[in-house]
Amino acid sequence: MRRPGLRAWPTAIVRRGTYATLPVAADKNEPTAKALQSLHSPGGDEFWRKVPRWADVSPEKFISQRWSSKETVNGEAQLHKFLKEVVPDEIPLDRAGSKVQSKDAFLKDVLEGVRAATMAVRITPYLLSRVNWQDPRNDPIFRQFVVLKSNLLPDPPCLQLDSLREHDDEAAPGFIHRYHDKGLFLTTSVCPTYCAGCTRAHGVGGDTCALTKKQNFLNPSNKRWDKIFEYIEATPQLQDIVLSGGDTWALTPDMIQRLGERLISIPHIKRFRYASKGMCVSPGRMLDPNDGWIDALVDVTHKARKANKAVALHTHFNHPDEISWITRAAARRLFEAHVTVRCQTVLINGVNNNAETLSRLIRSLADMHIQPYYVYQFDMVPNSEHLRTPLQTILDLEEQVRGSIAGFMMPQFVVDLPGGGGKRLSNSFREYNRETGVSTFVAPAVTEGSSRGAGKPKVFRYYDPMHRHQGQL
C-alpha cells in the first residue's frame, strides 16, 4: 500500500485563472508522461519560453531537476554569455526610465560587480525566467542575485564577515549551540543559488576574486555529521534543531532521510526543521516525479509525527515575482502531504522595502498555506550597504502591514543582532538615535563573558546604512 503523501500530486494547480488538473499517481512507478500530460492545458503561462535558449522547453523538462541543474548559470563566463542573449541594446538606468544604459555598459557593470562580490555566481533557470530582462537593473529578482559595480557602496567598519559571530558558539564543526535548547546544524556549504548578500559568505559557495572561503568548511561528510550527532546525543537540553547550510536543497534524498531519521531516534529532540530556499529558486523539483528530495522530506515528516515529533520546512521568499503557478503547485503538494512550511523574508532595499510589495508577498504566502514567519532586518555583512535599510523602515513597515491580514499569518519583524545577540523584535530596541543611525538592543539570555552564562545582559548595536540621508532609500 502506498504511503500517504509520497508521489501525491496536487489535484489541481492554478495558472493565472486556468485550472490544470493533475492526476494523482497511483504509485511512484506510474509513467511520467501520464502524470504530467495535463501541464499542457490551454492558456498555461510557460514564462520560461521568453528566454531564447529555453523557447522550446516543455513544461515536463522545465520542472525536471536534472535539466535545471544542467541549465543553471554558474560563474562569470556563463553569466556573461546568458546576458548577451537576453539583454536588449538599451535598458532603463533608473526606475523612471528617464535615462538609459547601453548593453555593453551594462555587461561591463555586471562583470566588475561579479569580480567585487563576496558570493560566486549561481542562478537557476527558474529565477532567470522570472526576471524582466527589458529592465534588469530595476528588477527585484536580479537585484538579489547579481551585483552591479555601480550599485556598490563603501563598506563602513561595522560590516563584517560572520557578523552574527556564529563561530563563537561552535560546539562541533558546523554545529552552533547558542541557545539553551536549540542548535544550528550546518549540513553543507552549497546552495542551488547564491544570494548577493549572504550572511554566511565567509564559508558558503566557491571563492571569488574578492574573498577566499574557508575550504571544506561544511562538507556534508558522515565523519563530520557523526561528531555533531555525538554532541547532540550527549546534550540532553537540546530539543530543537535547525538543519541549514548552505542549503539542504543541495543534499541528496538519502541524506535528507538519514539526517531526519537520526534526529527522530534521539529521545530529547522534539522538533527539527530543514532550511531551504529551493522552493523559491527551483520549485519544479517538488513536482518532478524523477527526483526524490520531496519524497524524503514527506517520509521523514510522517515518521516524526508517529514519534510525536514536529518537522517543518523553512523557506525563503523576498518578492511576489518569485511566485508562479509552479510554486503554488509545489506548495499544494506539501500542504496535501501535511508538511508544515514557514517563510523567512529579508527586508531588502529596492526589492521589498515598501508596504504594498511586502503585504502582497505575505498574502501570497498565506494563500499557499505557507506561514509568514519572520521579516529580517538585513544583516551587517560586507557588500550589503546598497541592500540594507534603516531600522526605521522595518518599524514603519510593521505598523503599516499589521492589521491587513489575520494575526496568525502576520510575521515577526526582527533584527538578528550583530555580534551574537540573536533575534529580537525590531521594535524592542532600548535606544534608537535616528540622527546617528545607531540602535541598541539587549538580549537577556545573552550575557557578558558567555553567550549562555549568568551575568550582566550584553548590549548589542545595529547601525543603519551610512547612505540613509542621501536619498537612496
PyMOL commands that set and color helices and strands:
alter all, ss='L'
color gray80, all
select helices_A, chain A and resi 32-40+47-50+52-54+59-62+65-71+75-86+103-116+125-130+136-138+140-145+149-151+166-169+222-233+248-250+253-264+278-281+283-287+293-306+320-322+325-336+355-367+391-401+407-409+426-428+466-469
alter helices_A, ss='H'
color red, helices_A
select strands_A, chain A and resi 12-15+18-21+73-74+90-92+100-102+122-123+170-172+175-179+182-186+240-244+271-275+310-315+340-346+371-376+412-417+422-425+431-433+438-447+457-463
alter strands_A, ss='S'
color yellow, strands_A
deselect
rebuild
show_as cartoon
